[in-house]
Amino acid sequence: MSSTHRITAVRVETTADNPHEHIARVRIGLDTSAGLSHETLVSDLKDPKGDRYDTFANGELTDVVIRTCPTCSAADYITTRSQNTTANNLLELPRY
């Protein structure tokens, strides 16, 4: 049975070509540990029975999803699905 977890902070990496940010790790709730890796999130989100993630940024609760990066060809780009913006709300969260 899957659970939904709130992402509260992110660690990003900058790509080498056409520099822009990709999510590398995330923190869940009040957890101050190293957090979850990009690979863990991708695995959970691809698994129909895997855990789900959301975040609250810019005054909006959004679901975390996997898409192709709008800037490069990365297929496992972690982003948010919003009704109000095409921006990745994860990138508005605190960094660690």
C-alpha positions as CSV (number, residue, x, y, z in Angstrom):
1,M,0.0,0.0,0.0
2,S,1.4,3.3,-1.0
3,S,1.6,6.5,1.1
4,T,1.8,10.2,0.2
5,H,4.8,12.2,1.5
6,R,5.3,16.0,1.6
7,I,8.6,17.2,0.1
8,T,9.8,20.2,2.1
9,A,13.3,20.9,0.7
10,V,15.4,19.9,-2.3
11,R,19.0,19.5,-3.3
12,V,19.6,20.3,-7.0
13,E,22.4,19.7,-9.5
14,T,23.1,21.9,-12.4
15,T,23.4,20.3,-15.8
16,A,26.6,20.8,-17.8
17,D,25.0,21.5,-21.2
18,N,22.6,24.5,-21.3
19,P,22.9,24.9,-17.5
20,H,19.6,24.4,-15.6
21,E,18.6,22.7,-12.4
22,H,17.5,19.1,-11.9
23,I,16.3,17.7,-8.5
24,A,19.0,15.4,-7.1
25,R,17.6,14.7,-3.6
26,V,14.6,15.7,-1.5
27,R,13.7,16.0,2.2
28,I,10.4,14.7,3.5
29,G,8.5,16.6,6.2
30,L,10.6,17.6,9.1
31,D,13.2,15.0,8.4
32,T,16.7,16.5,8.5
33,S,18.6,13.5,7.2
34,A,20.1,13.3,3.8
35,G,16.7,12.7,2.3
36,L,15.6,10.6,-0.7
37,S,17.6,10.3,-3.9
38,H,16.4,11.1,-7.4
39,E,16.5,7.4,-8.2
40,T,14.2,6.5,-5.2
41,L,11.6,9.1,-6.3
42,V,11.7,8.0,-9.9
43,S,11.3,4.3,-8.9
44,D,8.4,5.1,-6.5
45,L,6.6,7.3,-9.1
46,K,6.9,4.8,-11.9
47,D,5.6,2.0,-9.7
48,P,1.8,2.0,-9.7
49,K,1.9,0.7,-6.1
50,G,4.8,3.0,-5.1
51,D,4.7,5.9,-2.7
52,R,3.5,9.3,-4.0
53,Y,4.8,12.8,-3.2
54,D,3.5,16.3,-3.1
55,T,4.7,19.7,-2.1
56,F,3.4,23.1,-1.0
57,A,5.1,26.0,-2.7
58,N,3.9,29.4,-3.9
59,G,0.6,28.9,-2.0
60,E,-0.3,25.8,-4.0
61,L,-0.4,22.1,-3.1
62,T,0.9,20.2,-6.1
63,D,1.6,16.5,-7.0
64,V,5.1,15.5,-7.9
65,V,5.4,13.7,-11.2
66,I,8.0,12.5,-13.7
67,R,8.2,14.1,-17.2
68,T,10.7,14.8,-19.9
69,C,12.8,17.9,-19.0
70,P,11.5,21.0,-20.9
71,T,15.1,22.2,-21.4
72,C,17.1,19.0,-22.1
73,S,16.3,15.4,-23.1
74,A,16.3,13.9,-19.6
75,A,13.3,11.6,-19.4
76,D,13.2,11.2,-15.6
77,Y,12.8,14.9,-14.8
78,I,11.1,15.3,-11.4
79,T,8.6,18.2,-11.5
80,T,5.2,19.1,-10.3
81,R,1.8,19.1,-11.9
82,S,-0.1,22.3,-11.4
83,Q,-3.3,23.8,-12.7
84,N,-2.0,27.4,-12.3
85,T,1.6,27.3,-13.7
86,T,4.0,25.3,-15.8
87,A,6.9,26.1,-13.4
88,N,8.4,23.3,-11.3
89,N,7.2,24.2,-7.8
90,L,9.9,22.0,-6.3
91,L,12.5,24.5,-7.4
92,E,10.8,27.1,-5.1
93,L,11.4,25.0,-2.0
94,P,14.3,25.6,0.5
95,R,17.7,24.1,-0.6
96,Y,19.8,21.9,1.6
